[in-house]
Amino acid sequence: MACQEGQLEIARLLLEAGADVNQAKQNGATPLFAACHFGHLEVAKLLSSYGASRAATPLGTPEEAANSRGHADLAAWLVASRGWTPLAHLETLTAARATSLLRSGASLHEGEPTPLRRAAGGEGEAAALVRRAAAPWSPASHSLFPAAARARAALLVLSLYEIHERYHLDSAGSTNGIAALYFGHCVLGFAIARETQ
């Protein structure tokens, strides 16, 4: 009902609380189909950012609903965004949601266009977060990496610290200490991959 009535903030609250983005009514209409039928572009964008299915319902596809009701802008957006992953919906994502997607392992390189390509020239917090997450690991980008990468970073930093302490590499003038610092600042970022193969 929230999607049918164009209640964007109510739909956002429901989705944030875990509502099923594809829960259909008895007639088969999904939230995305309802939003498209009634021409609610911003609601359709929000639903799509949560991975709403664009598959046919017993009433037709969301794209067909938008076209048949004369919602040309919505129909055009549905066509343009066909290959997007949830992370590619940069204009719709809040900073908290973009961070959540990045931390849960959302790919920067999947979809067409990819989230990273969309973020390259994009404005806003979500685009900035995607660009930051694409850079080599650093303390500044650590929070945007998936759990496995963050754990690896913590282990490598701890190992570097233990080596540093065990061999007293912080003594004045130590070339080993300089090498350890160089490793920590220049190499460590490339040893931590955001996406595993």
C-alpha positions in Angstrom: 0.0 0.0 0.0 2.8 2.4 0.8 4.3 1.8 -2.7 0.9 2.1 -4.4 0.2 5.4 -2.6 3.7 6.8 -3.3 4.7 7.0 0.4 8.4 7.0 -0.1 9.5 7.4 3.5 7.1 4.8 4.8 8.4 2.4 2.1 11.9 3.2 3.2 11.2 2.5 6.8 9.5 -0.8 6.0 12.4 -1.9 3.9 15.0 -0.8 6.5 13.0 -2.9 9.0 13.3 -6.0 6.8 10.0 -6.0 4.8 10.0 -8.4 1.9 10.6 -6.2 -1.2 8.8 -8.8 -3.4 5.8 -9.6 -1.2 2.9 -9.7 -3.7 -0.8 -9.0 -3.0 -3.4 -11.7 -3.7 -3.7 -10.5 -7.3 0.0 -10.9 -7.8 1.0 -7.3 -7.8 4.4 -6.7 -6.2 5.4 -3.4 -4.6 7.4 -2.5 -7.7 4.5 -3.3 -10.0 2.2 -1.1 -7.9 4.7 1.8 -7.8 5.1 1.6 -11.6 1.4 1.2 -12.2 0.7 4.4 -10.3 3.8 6.3 -11.6 5.8 6.7 -8.4 9.3 7.0 -9.8 11.2 7.6 -6.5 9.4 4.6 -4.9 10.4 2.4 -7.8 14.0 3.6 -7.5 14.0 2.7 -3.8 12.5 -0.7 -4.4 15.0 -1.4 -7.1 17.9 -0.4 -4.8 16.7 -3.2 -2.5 16.8 -5.7 -5.3 13.1 -5.7 -6.3 12.3 -8.3 -9.0 11.3 -6.9 -12.4 9.9 -10.3 -13.5 6.4 -10.6 -14.9 3.6 -10.8 -12.4 0.1 -12.2 -13.3 -0.6 -8.5 -14.2 2.5 -8.0 -16.4 5.9 -6.6 -15.8 6.6 -3.3 -13.9 7.9 -1.9 -17.2 4.7 -2.8 -19.0 2.7 -1.2 -16.2 4.6 2.1 -16.5 4.2 2.1 -20.3 0.5 1.2 -20.3 -0.3 4.0 -17.8 1.7 6.7 -19.7 4.5 7.1 -17.1 7.2 7.7 -19.7 9.9 9.0 -17.3 9.5 5.9 -15.1 9.5 3.5 -18.1 12.7 5.2 -19.4 14.3 4.8 -16.0 13.4 1.1 -15.8 15.0 0.5 -19.2 18.1 2.5 -18.3 18.6 0.7 -15.0 18.0 -2.8 -16.1 21.6 -4.0 -15.4 22.1 -2.2 -12.1 23.0 -3.9 -8.9 21.6 -2.4 -5.6 24.9 -0.6 -5.1 24.5 1.2 -8.5 21.5 3.1 -7.2 23.7 6.0 -6.0 21.1 8.7 -6.1 18.7 6.7 -3.9 21.1 5.2 -1.4 21.7 6.9 1.9 25.3 6.9 3.2 24.3 4.3 5.8 22.8 2.0 3.2 25.8 2.4 0.9 28.1 1.6 3.8 26.1 -1.4 4.7 26.2 -2.7 1.1 29.9 -2.2 0.9 30.6 -3.8 4.2 28.5 -6.8 3.2 30.6 -7.4 0.1 28.6 -5.7 -2.7 30.8 -5.7 -5.8 32.1 -2.5 -7.3 32.5 -4.2 -10.7 29.3 -6.1 -11.4 26.3 -4.8 -13.3 26.1 -2.5 -16.3 27.1 0.1 -15.7 29.1 -0.9 -12.7 28.6 0.9 -9.4 32.2 2.2 -9.7 31.6 3.6 -13.2 28.4 5.3 -12.0 30.3 6.8 -9.0 33.2 8.1 -11.1 31.5 11.3 -12.0 28.7 11.1 -9.5 27.9 13.5 -6.7 26.7 12.8 -3.2 27.7 10.7 -0.2 27.0 7.3 -1.8 29.1 8.0 -4.8 32.0 9.3 -2.6 31.8 6.1 -0.5 32.0 3.9 -3.6 35.0 5.8 -4.9 36.7 5.6 -1.4 36.0 1.8 -1.2 37.6 1.3 -4.6 41.0 2.7 -3.4 43.6 0.4 -1.9 42.9 -0.5 1.7 43.9 2.1 4.2 42.8 3.0 7.7 40.5 5.6 6.1 38.8 3.0 3.9 38.9 0.1 6.4 35.3 0.5 7.5 34.1 0.1 3.8 35.7 -3.3 3.3 33.8 -6.6 3.8 34.3 -8.5 7.1 36.9 -11.0 5.7 39.1 -8.1 4.3 38.8 -6.2 7.6 39.8 -9.3 9.5 42.8 -9.8 7.2 43.8 -6.2 7.6 43.6 -6.5 11.4 45.8 -9.6 11.3 48.4 -8.0 9.1 48.6 -4.8 11.2 48.9 -6.9 14.4 51.6 -9.0 12.8 53.5 -5.9 11.7 53.2 -4.5 15.2 54.5 -7.7 16.8 57.5 -7.9 14.4 58.2 -4.2 15.1 58.1 -4.8 18.9 60.0 -8.1 18.9 62.9 -6.8 16.9 62.9 -3.3 18.4 62.6 -1.7 15.0 61.6 1.7 16.4 65.1 2.5 17.7 66.5 5.8 16.3 68.2 5.5 13.0 67.1 1.9 12.4 66.9 1.2 8.7 64.7 -1.8 9.5 62.3 0.5 11.3 62.1 2.6 8.2 61.5 -0.5 6.1 58.7 -1.6 8.4 57.1 1.8 8.2 57.4 1.7 4.4 55.8 -1.7 4.3 53.0 -0.6 6.6 52.1 2.5 4.6 52.9 1.5 1.1 52.5 -2.2 0.7 49.8 -3.2 3.2 47.1 -1.5 1.2 47.8 -3.8 -1.7 47.9 -6.9 0.4 44.2 -6.6 1.3 41.8 -7.3 -1.5 38.3 -5.9 -1.3 36.8 -8.7 -3.4 38.1 -12.2 -3.3 38.4 -14.4 -6.4 
